[in-house]
Amino acid sequence: MKLLVTFSRKGGKQPLIAQTVKDTGVLINVERAFIESNEGEVLIDVPDEDTEIISAAMEKAGARVKKIEDSVIRDESECVNCGACISVCPQDVLSFDETWTLCIDSSKCVLCGKCVEACPHQALSLLP
């Protein structure tokens, strides 16, 4: 399960992910991170069965945690299945099926937004 974790460093520079791994014993895969001097946002992937324990540990440390299930949203009334989004995606999230209809595998998405920028019809958006 993917979790989007946002945090503030107002209380100091505590090692949020390292401490969570140490406390829970659950390995965390960091897929994307934007960390600045006083705040940060990290997209992590954890085993489905450990989602609740990881969320609780991070929230206890002061972070906000959001479960990510459908990361890329496609407006079917706008999408013309042109494939412009497919070539720019670094994670192979987007592809065509056998009928040349755009398919989305959200489990691979790292929320980079490149597909949204590439779409000429503005048919794609990231999670609300």
Backbone atoms as SQL, in Angstrom:
CREATE TABLE atoms (id INTEGER PRIMARY KEY, chain TEXT, resi INTEGER, resn TEXT, atom TEXT, x REAL, y REAL, z REAL);
INSERT INTO atoms VALUES
  (1, 'A', 1, 'MET', 'N', 0.850, -1.167, 0.000),
  (2, 'A', 1, 'MET', 'CA', 0.000, 0.000, 0.000),
  (3, 'A', 1, 'MET', 'C', 0.897, 1.231, 0.000),
  (4, 'A', 2, 'LYS', 'N', 0.503, 2.217, -0.797),
  (5, 'A', 2, 'LYS', 'CA', 1.251, 3.462, -0.824),
  (6, 'A', 2, 'LYS', 'C', 0.654, 4.444, 0.171),
  (7, 'A', 3, 'LEU', 'N', 1.546, 5.154, 0.842),
  (8, 'A', 3, 'LEU', 'CA', 1.139, 6.168, 1.806),
  (9, 'A', 3, 'LEU', 'C', 1.858, 7.466, 1.475),
  (10, 'A', 4, 'LEU', 'N', 1.114, 8.564, 1.486),
  (11, 'A', 4, 'LEU', 'CA', 1.703, 9.884, 1.308),
  (12, 'A', 4, 'LEU', 'C', 1.834, 10.497, 2.700),
  (13, 'A', 5, 'VAL', 'N', 3.065, 10.738, 3.100),
  (14, 'A', 5, 'VAL', 'CA', 3.356, 11.224, 4.447),
  (15, 'A', 5, 'VAL', 'C', 3.856, 12.661, 4.350),
  (16, 'A', 6, 'THR', 'N', 3.188, 13.563, 5.049),
  (17, 'A', 6, 'THR', 'CA', 3.638, 14.951, 5.112),
  (18, 'A', 6, 'THR', 'C', 3.977, 15.274, 6.556),
  (19, 'A', 7, 'PHE', 'N', 5.020, 16.073, 6.727),
  (20, 'A', 7, 'PHE', 'CA', 5.463, 16.367, 8.084),
  (21, 'A', 7, 'PHE', 'C', 6.100, 17.744, 8.153),
  (22, 'A', 8, 'SER', 'N', 6.167, 18.243, 9.355),
  (23, 'A', 8, 'SER', 'CA', 6.797, 19.525, 9.645),
  (24, 'A', 8, 'SER', 'C', 8.013, 19.246, 10.514),
  (25, 'A', 9, 'ARG', 'N', 9.031, 20.034, 10.341),
  (26, 'A', 9, 'ARG', 'CA', 10.240, 19.856, 11.147),
  (27, 'A', 9, 'ARG', 'C', 10.356, 20.926, 12.222),
  (28, 'A', 10, 'LYS', 'N', 9.255, 21.478, 12.638),
  (29, 'A', 10, 'LYS', 'CA', 9.272, 22.531, 13.656),
  (30, 'A', 10, 'LYS', 'C', 9.882, 22.051, 14.963),
  (31, 'A', 11, 'GLY', 'N', 9.673, 20.801, 15.282),
  (32, 'A', 11, 'GLY', 'CA', 10.186, 20.253, 16.531),
  (33, 'A', 11, 'GLY', 'C', 11.609, 19.745, 16.433),
  (34, 'A', 12, 'GLY', 'N', 12.247, 19.910, 15.294),
  (35, 'A', 12, 'GLY', 'CA', 13.612, 19.422, 15.110),
  (36, 'A', 12, 'GLY', 'C', 13.682, 18.456, 13.941),
  (37, 'A', 13, 'LYS', 'N', 14.851, 17.984, 13.664),
  (38, 'A', 13, 'LYS', 'CA', 15.066, 17.105, 12.510),
  (39, 'A', 13, 'LYS', 'C', 15.131, 15.648, 12.962),
  (40, 'A', 14, 'GLN', 'N', 14.000, 15.125, 13.361),
  (41, 'A', 14, 'GLN', 'CA', 13.924, 13.730, 13.787),
  (42, 'A', 14, 'GLN', 'C', 13.894, 12.819, 12.558),
  (43, 'A', 15, 'PRO', 'N', 14.562, 11.685, 12.605),
  (44, 'A', 15, 'PRO', 'CA', 14.579, 10.744, 11.476),
  (45, 'A', 15, 'PRO', 'C', 13.277, 9.922, 11.437),
  (46, 'A', 16, 'LEU', 'N', 12.225, 10.488, 10.865),
  (47, 'A', 16, 'LEU', 'CA', 10.883, 9.904, 10.884),
  (48, 'A', 16, 'LEU', 'C', 10.851, 8.475, 10.328),
  (49, 'A', 17, 'ILE', 'N', 11.370, 8.279, 9.144),
  (50, 'A', 17, 'ILE', 'CA', 11.293, 6.956, 8.514),
  (51, 'A', 17, 'ILE', 'C', 12.185, 5.951, 9.244),
  (52, 'A', 18, 'ALA', 'N', 13.411, 6.348, 9.545),
  (53, 'A', 18, 'ALA', 'CA', 14.324, 5.435, 10.247),
  (54, 'A', 18, 'ALA', 'C', 13.752, 5.028, 11.606),
  (55, 'A', 19, 'GLN', 'N', 13.180, 5.996, 12.316),
  (56, 'A', 19, 'GLN', 'CA', 12.612, 5.690, 13.626),
  (57, 'A', 19, 'GLN', 'C', 11.408, 4.763, 13.494),
  (58, 'A', 20, 'THR', 'N', 10.584, 4.979, 12.463),
  (59, 'A', 20, 'THR', 'CA', 9.420, 4.131, 12.250),
  (60, 'A', 20, 'THR', 'C', 9.836, 2.695, 11.928),
  (61, 'A', 21, 'VAL', 'N', 10.851, 2.534, 11.092),
  (62, 'A', 21, 'VAL', 'CA', 11.367, 1.195, 10.777),
  (63, 'A', 21, 'VAL', 'C', 11.910, 0.540, 12.038),
  (64, 'A', 22, 'LYS', 'N', 12.657, 1.294, 12.828),
  (65, 'A', 22, 'LYS', 'CA', 13.240, 0.754, 14.065),
  (66, 'A', 22, 'LYS', 'C', 12.146, 0.336, 15.051),
  (67, 'A', 23, 'ASP', 'N', 11.127, 1.189, 15.214),
  (68, 'A', 23, 'ASP', 'CA', 10.066, 0.917, 16.190),
  (69, 'A', 23, 'ASP', 'C', 9.142, -0.226, 15.782),
  (70, 'A', 24, 'THR', 'N', 8.872, -0.341, 14.478),
  (71, 'A', 24, 'THR', 'CA', 7.887, -1.326, 14.015),
  (72, 'A', 24, 'THR', 'C', 8.521, -2.593, 13.450),
  (73, 'A', 25, 'GLY', 'N', 9.758, -2.495, 12.995),
  (74, 'A', 25, 'GLY', 'CA', 10.394, -3.632, 12.344),
  (75, 'A', 25, 'GLY', 'C', 9.915, -3.846, 10.916),
  (76, 'A', 26, 'VAL', 'N', 9.128, -2.918, 10.390),
  (77, 'A', 26, 'VAL', 'CA', 8.588, -3.022, 9.039),
  (78, 'A', 26, 'VAL', 'C', 9.476, -2.236, 8.083),
  (79, 'A', 27, 'LEU', 'N', 9.896, -2.872, 7.003),
  (80, 'A', 27, 'LEU', 'CA', 10.708, -2.188, 6.002),
  (81, 'A', 27, 'LEU', 'C', 9.822, -1.260, 5.164),
  (82, 'A', 28, 'ILE', 'N', 10.343, -0.085, 4.886),
  (83, 'A', 28, 'ILE', 'CA', 9.613, 0.934, 4.138),
  (84, 'A', 28, 'ILE', 'C', 10.394, 1.238, 2.870),
  (85, 'A', 29, 'ASN', 'N', 9.714, 1.234, 1.741),
  (86, 'A', 29, 'ASN', 'CA', 10.321, 1.588, 0.475),
  (87, 'A', 29, 'ASN', 'C', 9.944, 3.038, 0.160),
  (88, 'A', 30, 'VAL', 'N', 10.920, 3.922, 0.106),
  (89, 'A', 30, 'VAL', 'CA', 10.680, 5.324, -0.236),
  (90, 'A', 30, 'VAL', 'C', 10.677, 5.437, -1.749),
  (91, 'A', 31, 'GLU', 'N', 9.544, 5.882, -2.315),
  (92, 'A', 31, 'GLU', 'CA', 9.424, 5.990, -3.758),
  (93, 'A', 31, 'GLU', 'C', 9.669, 7.402, -4.270),
  (94, 'A', 32, 'ARG', 'N', 9.382, 8.406, -3.447),
  (95, 'A', 32, 'ARG', 'CA', 9.599, 9.795, -3.836),
  (96, 'A', 32, 'ARG', 'C', 9.661, 10.622, -2.564),
  (97, 'A', 33, 'ALA', 'N', 10.533, 11.622, -2.555),
  (98, 'A', 33, 'ALA', 'CA', 10.632, 12.473, -1.370),
  (99, 'A', 33, 'ALA', 'C', 10.950, 13.904, -1.778),
  (100, 'A', 34, 'PHE', 'N', 10.255, 14.842, -1.167),
  (101, 'A', 34, 'PHE', 'CA', 10.542, 16.273, -1.281),
  (102, 'A', 34, 'PHE', 'C', 10.704, 16.769, 0.144),
  (103, 'A', 35, 'ILE', 'N', 11.928, 17.092, 0.507),
  (104, 'A', 35, 'ILE', 'CA', 12.187, 17.518, 1.871),
  (105, 'A', 35, 'ILE', 'C', 12.893, 18.863, 1.830),
  (106, 'A', 36, 'GLU', 'N', 12.320, 19.822, 2.538),
  (107, 'A', 36, 'GLU', 'CA', 12.917, 21.143, 2.643),
  (108, 'A', 36, 'GLU', 'C', 13.341, 21.359, 4.086),
  (109, 'A', 37, 'SER', 'N', 13.812, 22.540, 4.380),
  (110, 'A', 37, 'SER', 'CA', 14.358, 22.797, 5.711),
  (111, 'A', 37, 'SER', 'C', 13.337, 22.648, 6.829),
  (112, 'A', 38, 'ASN', 'N', 12.056, 22.966, 6.566),
  (113, 'A', 38, 'ASN', 'CA', 11.085, 22.909, 7.665),
  (114, 'A', 38, 'ASN', 'C', 9.882, 22.007, 7.418),
  (115, 'A', 39, 'GLU', 'N', 9.812, 21.348, 6.269),
  (116, 'A', 39, 'GLU', 'CA', 8.696, 20.446, 6.000),
  (117, 'A', 39, 'GLU', 'C', 9.082, 19.450, 4.923),
  (118, 'A', 40, 'GLY', 'N', 8.255, 18.436, 4.770),
  (119, 'A', 40, 'GLY', 'CA', 8.546, 17.441, 3.763),
  (120, 'A', 40, 'GLY', 'C', 7.330, 16.620, 3.391),
  (121, 'A', 41, 'GLU', 'N', 7.460, 15.933, 2.259),
  (122, 'A', 41, 'GLU', 'CA', 6.419, 15.029, 1.767),
  (123, 'A', 41, 'GLU', 'C', 7.129, 13.813, 1.199),
  (124, 'A', 42, 'VAL', 'N', 6.722, 12.634, 1.649),
  (125, 'A', 42, 'VAL', 'CA', 7.361, 11.392, 1.225),
  (126, 'A', 42, 'VAL', 'C', 6.284, 10.406, 0.794),
  (127, 'A', 43, 'LEU', 'N', 6.473, 9.800, -0.368),
  (128, 'A', 43, 'LEU', 'CA', 5.600, 8.730, -0.829),
  (129, 'A', 43, 'LEU', 'C', 6.312, 7.424, -0.513),
  (130, 'A', 44, 'ILE', 'N', 5.677, 6.597, 0.316),
  (131, 'A', 44, 'ILE', 'CA', 6.292, 5.334, 0.715),
  (132, 'A', 44, 'ILE', 'C', 5.393, 4.167, 0.308),
  (133, 'A', 45, 'ASP', 'N', 6.005, 3.009, 0.194),
  (134, 'A', 45, 'ASP', 'CA', 5.271, 1.786, -0.103),
  (135, 'A', 45, 'ASP', 'C', 5.563, 0.815, 1.037),
  (136, 'A', 46, 'VAL', 'N', 4.506, 0.300, 1.642),
  (137, 'A', 46, 'VAL', 'CA', 4.643, -0.647, 2.748),
  (138, 'A', 46, 'VAL', 'C', 3.761, -1.862, 2.460),
  (139, 'A', 47, 'PRO', 'N', 4.073, -3.001, 3.054),
  (140, 'A', 47, 'PRO', 'CA', 3.204, -4.172, 2.868),
  (141, 'A', 47, 'PRO', 'C', 1.780, -3.845, 3.340),
  (142, 'A', 48, 'ASP', 'N', 0.789, -4.312, 2.589),
  (143, 'A', 48, 'ASP', 'CA', -0.619, -4.028, 2.912),
  (144, 'A', 48, 'ASP', 'C', -0.963, -4.365, 4.356),
  (145, 'A', 49, 'GLU', 'N', -0.457, -5.485, 4.845),
  (146, 'A', 49, 'GLU', 'CA', -0.812, -5.921, 6.193),
  (147, 'A', 49, 'GLU', 'C', -0.191, -5.036, 7.283),
  (148, 'A', 50, 'ASP', 'N', 0.774, -4.186, 6.920),
  (149, 'A', 50, 'ASP', 'CA', 1.432, -3.316, 7.900),
  (150, 'A', 50, 'ASP', 'C', 1.021, -1.853, 7.773),
  (151, 'A', 51, 'THR', 'N', 0.064, -1.566, 6.914),
  (152, 'A', 51, 'THR', 'CA', -0.346, -0.183, 6.670),
  (153, 'A', 51, 'THR', 'C', -0.786, 0.524, 7.950),
  (154, 'A', 52, 'GLU', 'N', -1.617, -0.122, 8.733),
  (155, 'A', 52, 'GLU', 'CA', -2.148, 0.523, 9.935),
  (156, 'A', 52, 'GLU', 'C', -1.072, 0.799, 10.970),
  (157, 'A', 53, 'ILE', 'N', -0.161, -0.153, 11.171),
  (158, 'A', 53, 'ILE', 'CA', 0.884, 0.041, 12.179),
  (159, 'A', 53, 'ILE', 'C', 1.846, 1.159, 11.762),
  (160, 'A', 54, 'ILE', 'N', 2.152, 1.233, 10.474),
  (161, 'A', 54, 'ILE', 'CA', 3.037, 2.290, 9.976),
  (162, 'A', 54, 'ILE', 'C', 2.345, 3.637, 10.082),
  (163, 'A', 55, 'SER', 'N', 1.087, 3.692, 9.672),
  (164, 'A', 55, 'SER', 'CA', 0.327, 4.950, 9.757),
  (165, 'A', 55, 'SER', 'C', 0.265, 5.446, 11.194),
  (166, 'A', 56, 'ALA', 'N', -0.040, 4.551, 12.110),
  (167, 'A', 56, 'ALA', 'CA', -0.147, 4.933, 13.522),
  (168, 'A', 56, 'ALA', 'C', 1.182, 5.442, 14.058),
  (169, 'A', 57, 'ALA', 'N', 2.271, 4.772, 13.726),
  (170, 'A', 57, 'ALA', 'CA', 3.583, 5.182, 14.215),
  (171, 'A', 57, 'ALA', 'C', 3.976, 6.552, 13.672),
  (172, 'A', 58, 'MET', 'N', 3.695, 6.798, 12.411),
  (173, 'A', 58, 'MET', 'CA', 4.047, 8.087, 11.819),
  (174, 'A', 58, 'MET', 'C', 3.154, 9.212, 12.342),
  (175, 'A', 59, 'GLU', 'N', 1.884, 8.912, 12.533),
  (176, 'A', 59, 'GLU', 'CA', 0.981, 9.927, 13.083),
  (177, 'A', 59, 'GLU', 'C', 1.356, 10.249, 14.530),
  (178, 'A', 60, 'LYS', 'N', 1.789, 9.245, 15.279),
  (179, 'A', 60, 'LYS', 'CA', 2.239, 9.464, 16.658),
  (180, 'A', 60, 'LYS', 'C', 3.457, 10.394, 16.680),
  (181, 'A', 61, 'ALA', 'N', 4.276, 10.317, 15.638),
  (182, 'A', 61, 'ALA', 'CA', 5.463, 11.168, 15.534),
  (183, 'A', 61, 'ALA', 'C', 5.133, 12.562, 14.995),
  (184, 'A', 62, 'GLY', 'N', 3.839, 12.803, 14.678),
  (185, 'A', 62, 'GLY', 'CA', 3.425, 14.127, 14.236),
  (186, 'A', 62, 'GLY', 'C', 3.216, 14.295, 12.746),
  (187, 'A', 63, 'ALA', 'N', 3.342, 13.235, 11.980),
  (188, 'A', 63, 'ALA', 'CA', 3.152, 13.311, 10.532),
  (189, 'A', 63, 'ALA', 'C', 1.680, 13.107, 10.167),
  (190, 'A', 64, 'ARG', 'N', 1.311, 13.570, 9.002),
  (191, 'A', 64, 'ARG', 'CA', -0.012, 13.307, 8.446),
  (192, 'A', 64, 'ARG', 'C', 0.146, 12.210, 7.390),
  (193, 'A', 65, 'VAL', 'N', -0.728, 11.228, 7.420),
  (194, 'A', 65, 'VAL', 'CA', -0.620, 10.079, 6.524),
  (195, 'A', 65, 'VAL', 'C', -1.895, 9.924, 5.723),
  (196, 'A', 66, 'LYS', 'N', -1.747, 9.759, 4.401),
  (197, 'A', 66, 'LYS', 'CA', -2.898, 9.557, 3.524),
  (198, 'A', 66, 'LYS', 'C', -2.657, 8.301, 2.690),
  (199, 'A', 67, 'LYS', 'N', -3.615, 7.381, 2.705),
  (200, 'A', 67, 'LYS', 'CA', -3.509, 6.175, 1.878),
  (201, 'A', 67, 'LYS', 'C', -3.773, 6.553, 0.425),
  (202, 'A', 68, 'ILE', 'N', -2.943, 6.023, -0.464),
  (203, 'A', 68, 'ILE', 'CA', -3.073, 6.309, -1.889),
  (204, 'A', 68, 'ILE', 'C', -3.544, 5.035, -2.588),
  (205, 'A', 69, 'GLU', 'N', -4.710, 5.103, -3.175),
  (206, 'A', 69, 'GLU', 'CA', -5.222, 3.935, -3.902),
  (207, 'A', 69, 'GLU', 'C', -5.316, 4.218, -5.401),
  (208, 'A', 70, 'ASP', 'N', -5.929, 5.305, -5.782),
  (209, 'A', 70, 'ASP', 'CA', -6.006, 5.692, -7.192),
  (210, 'A', 70, 'ASP', 'C', -5.273, 7.006, -7.360),
  (211, 'A', 71, 'SER', 'N', -4.017, 6.941, -7.790),
  (212, 'A', 71, 'SER', 'CA', -3.195, 8.131, -7.852),
  (213, 'A', 71, 'SER', 'C', -3.463, 8.986, -9.083),
  (214, 'A', 72, 'VAL', 'N', -3.656, 8.368, -10.235),
  (215, 'A', 72, 'VAL', 'CA', -3.917, 9.103, -11.463),
  (216, 'A', 72, 'VAL', 'C', -5.392, 8.926, -11.821),
  (217, 'A', 73, 'ILE', 'N', -6.064, 10.050, -11.999),
  (218, 'A', 73, 'ILE', 'CA', -7.481, 10.013, -12.353),
  (219, 'A', 73, 'ILE', 'C', -7.624, 10.431, -13.809),
  (220, 'A', 74, 'ARG', 'N', -8.355, 9.636, -14.565),
  (221, 'A', 74, 'ARG', 'CA', -8.554, 9.878, -15.996),
  (222, 'A', 74, 'ARG', 'C', -9.994, 10.305, -16.241),
  (223, 'A', 75, 'ASP', 'N', -10.169, 11.462, -16.871),
  (224, 'A', 75, 'ASP', 'CA', -11.492, 11.948, -17.263),
  (225, 'A', 75, 'ASP', 'C', -11.798, 11.325, -18.628),
  (226, 'A', 76, 'GLU', 'N', -12.632, 10.300, -18.628),
  (227, 'A', 76, 'GLU', 'CA', -12.908, 9.564, -19.859),
  (228, 'A', 76, 'GLU', 'C', -13.591, 10.417, -20.923),
  (229, 'A', 77, 'SER', 'N', -14.283, 11.465, -20.526),
  (230, 'A', 77, 'SER', 'CA', -14.942, 12.333, -21.508),
  (231, 'A', 77, 'SER', 'C', -13.938, 13.233, -22.229),
  (232, 'A', 78, 'GLU', 'N', -12.756, 13.420, -21.647),
  (233, 'A', 78, 'GLU', 'CA', -11.722, 14.265, -22.258),
  (234, 'A', 78, 'GLU', 'C', -10.617, 13.456, -22.937),
  (235, 'A', 79, 'CYS', 'N', -10.349, 12.260, -22.434),
  (236, 'A', 79, 'CYS', 'CA', -9.246, 11.442, -22.952),
  (237, 'A', 79, 'CYS', 'C', -9.570, 10.923, -24.347),
  (238, 'A', 80, 'VAL', 'N', -8.615, 11.126, -25.271),
  (239, 'A', 80, 'VAL', 'CA', -8.784, 10.630, -26.641),
  (240, 'A', 80, 'VAL', 'C', -7.834, 9.463, -26.931),
  (241, 'A', 81, 'ASN', 'N', -7.235, 8.907, -25.872),
  (242, 'A', 81, 'ASN', 'CA', -6.333, 7.760, -25.998),
  (243, 'A', 81, 'ASN', 'C', -5.192, 8.028, -26.974),
  (244, 'A', 82, 'CYS', 'N', -4.621, 9.233, -26.894),
  (245, 'A', 82, 'CYS', 'CA', -3.543, 9.609, -27.809),
  (246, 'A', 82, 'CYS', 'C', -2.201, 9.003, -27.408),
  (247, 'A', 83, 'GLY', 'N', -2.032, 8.703, -26.125),
  (248, 'A', 83, 'GLY', 'CA', -0.797, 8.093, -25.645),
  (249, 'A', 83, 'GLY', 'C', 0.317, 9.068, -25.313),
  (250, 'A', 84, 'ALA', 'N', 0.048, 10.360, -25.355),
  (251, 'A', 84, 'ALA', 'CA', 1.095, 11.341, -25.030),
  (252, 'A', 84, 'ALA', 'C', 1.641, 11.129, -23.629),
  (253, 'A', 85, 'CYS', 'N', 0.812, 10.660, -22.735),
  (254, 'A', 85, 'CYS', 'CA', 1.211, 10.442, -21.340),
  (255, 'A', 85, 'CYS', 'C', 2.100, 9.209, -21.170),
  (256, 'A', 86, 'ILE', 'N', 1.963, 8.253, -22.049),
  (257, 'A', 86, 'ILE', 'CA', 2.673, 6.978, -21.897),
  (258, 'A', 86, 'ILE', 'C', 4.189, 7.155, -21.980),
  (259, 'A', 87, 'SER', 'N', 4.646, 7.908, -22.955),
  (260, 'A', 87, 'SER', 'CA', 6.084, 8.009, -23.175),
  (261, 'A', 87, 'SER', 'C', 6.815, 8.815, -22.108),
  (262, 'A', 88, 'VAL', 'N', 6.126, 9.688, -21.384),
  (263, 'A', 88, 'VAL', 'CA', 6.802, 10.513, -20.382),
  (264, 'A', 88, 'VAL', 'C', 6.804, 9.894, -18.989),
  (265, 'A', 89, 'CYS', 'N', 6.043, 8.833, -18.799),
  (266, 'A', 89, 'CYS', 'CA', 5.926, 8.228, -17.470),
  (267, 'A', 89, 'CYS', 'C', 7.177, 7.405, -17.144),
  (268, 'A', 90, 'PRO', 'N', 7.892, 7.764, -16.073),
  (269, 'A', 90, 'PRO', 'CA', 9.115, 7.029, -15.730),
  (270, 'A', 90, 'PRO', 'C', 8.858, 5.682, -15.064),
  (271, 'A', 91, 'GLN', 'N', 7.613, 5.379, -14.704),
  (272, 'A', 91, 'GLN', 'CA', 7.307, 4.156, -13.964),
  (273, 'A', 91, 'GLN', 'C', 6.430, 3.172, -14.741),
  (274, 'A', 92, 'ASP', 'N', 6.159, 3.427, -16.009),
  (275, 'A', 92, 'ASP', 'CA', 5.292, 2.562, -16.830),
  (276, 'A', 92, 'ASP', 'C', 3.917, 2.369, -16.207),
  (277, 'A', 93, 'VAL', 'N', 3.359, 3.443, -15.681),
  (278, 'A', 93, 'VAL', 'CA', 2.028, 3.414, -15.068),
  (279, 'A', 93, 'VAL', 'C', 0.958, 3.326, -16.148),
  (280, 'A', 94, 'LEU', 'N', 1.214, 3.976, -17.282),
  (281, 'A', 94, 'LEU', 'CA', 0.222, 4.085, -18.351),
  (282, 'A', 94, 'LEU', 'C', 0.583, 3.186, -19.528),
  (283, 'A', 95, 'SER', 'N', -0.429, 2.591, -20.119),
  (284, 'A', 95, 'SER', 'CA', -0.217, 1.722, -21.279),
  (285, 'A', 95, 'SER', 'C', -1.522, 1.616, -22.053),
  (286, 'A', 96, 'PHE', 'N', -1.445, 0.991, -23.208),
  (287, 'A', 96, 'PHE', 'CA', -2.639, 0.702, -23.992),
  (288, 'A', 96, 'PHE', 'C', -3.019, -0.755, -23.800),
  (289, 'A', 97, 'ASP', 'N', -4.321, -1.040, -23.823),
  (290, 'A', 97, 'ASP', 'CA', -4.756, -2.435, -23.830),
  (291, 'A', 97, 'ASP', 'C', -4.876, -2.894, -25.282),
  (292, 'A', 98, 'GLU', 'N', -5.419, -4.070, -25.492),
  (293, 'A', 98, 'GLU', 'CA', -5.507, -4.631, -26.845),
  (294, 'A', 98, 'GLU', 'C', -6.431, -3.844, -27.763),
  (295, 'A', 99, 'THR', 'N', -7.300, -2.998, -27.215),
  (296, 'A', 99, 'THR', 'CA', -8.195, -2.174, -28.039),
  (297, 'A', 99, 'THR', 'C', -7.693, -0.730, -28.144),
  (298, 'A', 100, 'TRP', 'N', -6.457, -0.484, -27.750),
  (299, 'A', 100, 'TRP', 'CA', -5.820, 0.836, -27.782),
  (300, 'A', 100, 'TRP', 'C', -6.526, 1.846, -26.878),
  (301, 'A', 101, 'THR', 'N', -7.008, 1.343, -25.744),
  (302, 'A', 101, 'THR', 'CA', -7.597, 2.202, -24.725),
  (303, 'A', 101, 'THR', 'C', -6.563, 2.382, -23.624),
  (304, 'A', 102, 'LEU', 'N', -6.450, 3.592, -23.125),
  (305, 'A', 102, 'LEU', 'CA', -5.477, 3.885, -22.082),
  (306, 'A', 102, 'LEU', 'C', -5.810, 3.137, -20.794),
  (307, 'A', 103, 'CYS', 'N', -4.798, 2.495, -20.224),
  (308, 'A', 103, 'CYS', 'CA', -4.940, 1.778, -18.945),
  (309, 'A', 103, 'CYS', 'C', -3.976, 2.404, -17.936),
  (310, 'A', 104, 'ILE', 'N', -4.397, 2.412, -16.674),
  (311, 'A', 104, 'ILE', 'CA', -3.596, 2.997, -15.611),
  (312, 'A', 104, 'ILE', 'C', -3.358, 1.962, -14.523),
  (313, 'A', 105, 'ASP', 'N', -2.085, 1.751, -14.183),
  (314, 'A', 105, 'ASP', 'CA', -1.719, 0.866, -13.078),
  (315, 'A', 105, 'ASP', 'C', -1.215, 1.746, -11.937),
  (316, 'A', 106, 'SER', 'N', -2.133, 2.206, -11.096),
  (317, 'A', 106, 'SER', 'CA', -1.801, 3.144, -10.021),
  (318, 'A', 106, 'SER', 'C', -0.797, 2.591, -9.018),
  (319, 'A', 107, 'SER', 'N', -0.658, 1.291, -8.942),
  (320, 'A', 107, 'SER', 'CA', 0.273, 0.709, -7.972),
  (321, 'A', 107, 'SER', 'C', 1.725, 1.068, -8.278),
  (322, 'A', 108, 'LYS', 'N', 2.010, 1.477, -9.509),
  (323, 'A', 108, 'LYS', 'CA', 3.372, 1.843, -9.901),
  (324, 'A', 108, 'LYS', 'C', 3.638, 3.351, -9.798),
  (325, 'A', 109, 'CYS', 'N', 2.610, 4.140, -9.618),
  (326, 'A', 109, 'CYS', 'CA', 2.718, 5.602, -9.681),
  (327, 'A', 109, 'CYS', 'C', 3.485, 6.181, -8.503),
  (328, 'A', 110, 'VAL', 'N', 4.358, 7.157, -8.791),
  (329, 'A', 110, 'VAL', 'CA', 5.102, 7.857, -7.748),
  (330, 'A', 110, 'VAL', 'C', 4.677, 9.328, -7.661),
  (331, 'A', 111, 'LEU', 'N', 3.552, 9.669, -8.251),
  (332, 'A', 111, 'LEU', 'CA', 2.963, 11.010, -8.183),
  (333, 'A', 111, 'LEU', 'C', 3.880, 12.102, -8.727),
  (334, 'A', 112, 'CYS', 'N', 4.622, 11.811, -9.792),
  (335, 'A', 112, 'CYS', 'CA', 5.531, 12.815, -10.347),
  (336, 'A', 112, 'CYS', 'C', 4.785, 13.880, -11.149),
  (337, 'A', 113, 'GLY', 'N', 3.623, 13.525, -11.704),
  (338, 'A', 113, 'GLY', 'CA', 2.813, 14.491, -12.435),
  (339, 'A', 113, 'GLY', 'C', 3.203, 14.704, -13.887),
  (340, 'A', 114, 'LYS', 'N', 4.170, 13.968, -14.389),
  (341, 'A', 114, 'LYS', 'CA', 4.604, 14.158, -15.770),
  (342, 'A', 114, 'LYS', 'C', 3.500, 13.844, -16.768),
  (343, 'A', 115, 'CYS', 'N', 2.682, 12.844, -16.463),
  (344, 'A', 115, 'CYS', 'CA', 1.578, 12.488, -17.360),
  (345, 'A', 115, 'CYS', 'C', 0.548, 13.615, -17.430),
  (346, 'A', 116, 'VAL', 'N', 0.298, 14.259, -16.307),
  (347, 'A', 116, 'VAL', 'CA', -0.670, 15.360, -16.250),
  (348, 'A', 116, 'VAL', 'C', -0.195, 16.512, -17.133),
  (349, 'A', 117, 'GLU', 'N', 1.092, 16.832, -17.031),
  (350, 'A', 117, 'GLU', 'CA', 1.673, 17.909, -17.837),
  (351, 'A', 117, 'GLU', 'C', 1.663, 17.578, -19.323),
  (352, 'A', 118, 'ALA', 'N', 1.853, 16.306, -19.679),
  (353, 'A', 118, 'ALA', 'CA', 1.949, 15.908, -21.080),
  (354, 'A', 118, 'ALA', 'C', 0.604, 15.789, -21.783),
  (355, 'A', 119, 'CYS', 'N', -0.472, 15.658, -21.038),
  (356, 'A', 119, 'CYS', 'CA', -1.784, 15.415, -21.641),
  (357, 'A', 119, 'CYS', 'C', -2.305, 16.658, -22.357),
  (358, 'A', 120, 'PRO', 'N', -2.473, 16.578, -23.675),
  (359, 'A', 120, 'PRO', 'CA', -2.939, 17.754, -24.432),
  (360, 'A', 120, 'PRO', 'C', -4.413, 18.095, -24.190),
  (361, 'A', 121, 'HIS', 'N', -5.171, 17.174, -23.638),
  (362, 'A', 121, 'HIS', 'CA', -6.598, 17.409, -23.395),
  (363, 'A', 121, 'HIS', 'C', -6.914, 17.631, -21.923),
  (364, 'A', 122, 'GLN', 'N', -5.877, 17.699, -21.088),
  (365, 'A', 122, 'GLN', 'CA', -6.043, 17.889, -19.641),
  (366, 'A', 122, 'GLN', 'C', -7.021, 16.857, -19.069),
  (367, 'A', 123, 'ALA', 'N', -6.869, 15.608, -19.548),
  (368, 'A', 123, 'ALA', 'CA', -7.763, 14.525, -19.114),
  (369, 'A', 123, 'ALA', 'C', -7.241, 13.782, -17.897),
  (370, 'A', 124, 'LEU', 'N', -6.020, 14.073, -17.479),
  (371, 'A', 124, 'LEU', 'CA', -5.436, 13.382, -16.339),
  (372, 'A', 124, 'LEU', 'C', -5.213, 14.352, -15.186),
  (373, 'A', 125, 'SER', 'N', -5.392, 13.834, -13.986),
  (374, 'A', 125, 'SER', 'CA', -5.086, 14.611, -12.788),
  (375, 'A', 125, 'SER', 'C', -4.562, 13.654, -11.730),
  (376, 'A', 126, 'LEU', 'N', -3.853, 14.207, -10.766),
  (377, 'A', 126, 'LEU', 'CA', -3.385, 13.400, -9.653),
  (378, 'A', 126, 'LEU', 'C', -4.418, 13.403, -8.558),
  (379, 'A', 127, 'LEU', 'N', -4.267, 12.474, -7.631),
  (380, 'A', 127, 'LEU', 'CA', -5.235, 12.301, -6.564),
  (381, 'A', 127, 'LEU', 'C', -5.703, 13.624, -5.980),
  (382, 'A', 128, 'PRO', 'N', -6.967, 13.651, -5.586),
  (383, 'A', 128, 'PRO', 'CA', -7.487, 14.913, -5.028),
  (384, 'A', 128, 'PRO', 'C', -6.954, 15.187, -3.645);
